[in-house]
Amino acid sequence: MPPLAPLDRPHRFWLVANAAAHSASAELIAAIRARLADHGGKIVGETDFPRNALPAPGELDAVGADVLVAYGGDGTITGATCALRDWDGAILALPGGTMNLVTKKLHQRREPLEILDAVLGAPALRSLPLIEVGEYRSYARIIAGPAARLVSVRERLRDQRWGHAWRALRFAWQLMAARAIGISGERGRYSALIVHATADEALALDRVAKGGPLHALRLAWSWLGGLLLEGGALVREERRRLTITAERPVAIVIDGEERLLEPPLHLEPVGGPACFLVAAKQSEQRERAAGSRDDSAVGLSGTRGGGVGVMTRRRIRHLPVVESGAMVGIVSIGDLVKYQIDQLAAEAALMRDYIQEA
């Protein structure tokens, strides 16, 4: 990871806010305005995104903006960053979506107002690695394959439990009928390929192999519940480039935005510009956790999906759990296996009750 580049405190901000994002709210947008003013900042423009178009570099320069504050989900932040790739100013990303993968890389799990206090108190610039696929860019994660459609469905479901069960059954059937995707030069077929860029300009790849009816049902149930890495056996690796093959257009989710692209899809990792505003007082440990594949420890949210894979790759039985740069516990492989067994039992009981009442 390149070293942080300290800079003077910015004072003129353009606020891009997506109030329709999952965890965003009008009250928090007002609090962001107030906190910027508390730090001596002036808001020189605002955009209600996606209702209104993102500002062009010329518009920002005309009002003397030095920072664009992007408050929303991964799609909002990536969209703003890509639209302003030729702008000389900085991007301050604040979490307001569901997954918030980009802001977790930049600021760990801090809340928007906490990020503003930390960044505006000691600002610095840093870059993030990204993936290019055709004309699109991804700073967070790409999901390709038939199962990618489950991501957008999950956004509409959220807390509707019985709707969740019904749609899981329906999409499991559709996954069985859908044509899987492949990787150029290999024989395997997959329901999904999950890809993100690492700090050393490589692609971290998780494969979800195509399976039978029970596999499809568990995949649909897990993904609709937001557990993307628990829906099937994963084969993890890193590679320098990836070409996805298919017989039909490929469903692909790029930083939360669903698209349908013609195959083959060529994915390339590239080094991004140092355009993101972060707090200068970040430890080296946080820097590694933010943008690399250093898996010597996991966060609280990573113990469920990624812990078993880390232990398997490293041939270890215990793993530190790190949150906000500090170790908060140790998890064993027995803990994770028991958790997965309990999850399967709970899912089976829920589906059994649903079928009996139908």
Buried (B, 14 or more C-beta within 10 A) or exposed (E): BEEBEEBEBBBBBBBBBBBBBBBBEEEBBEBBBEBBEEBEBEBBBBBEBBEEEBBEBEBBBEEEBBBBBBBBBBBBBBBBBBBBEEBEBBBBBBBBBBBBBBBBBBBBBBEBBBBBBBBBEBBBBBBBBBBBBEEBBBBBBBBBBBBBBBBBBBBEBEEEEEBBBEBBBEBBBBBBEBEBBBBEEEEEBBBBBBBBBBBBBBBBBBBBBBBEEEBBBBBBBBBBBBEBBBBBEBEBEEEEEBBBBBEEEBBBBBBBBBBEBEBBBEBBBEBBBBBBBBBBEBEEEBBBBBBBBBBEBBBBEBBBBBBBBBBEEEEEEEBEBBBEEEEEEEBBBEBBEEBBEEBEEEBEEBBEEBEEEE
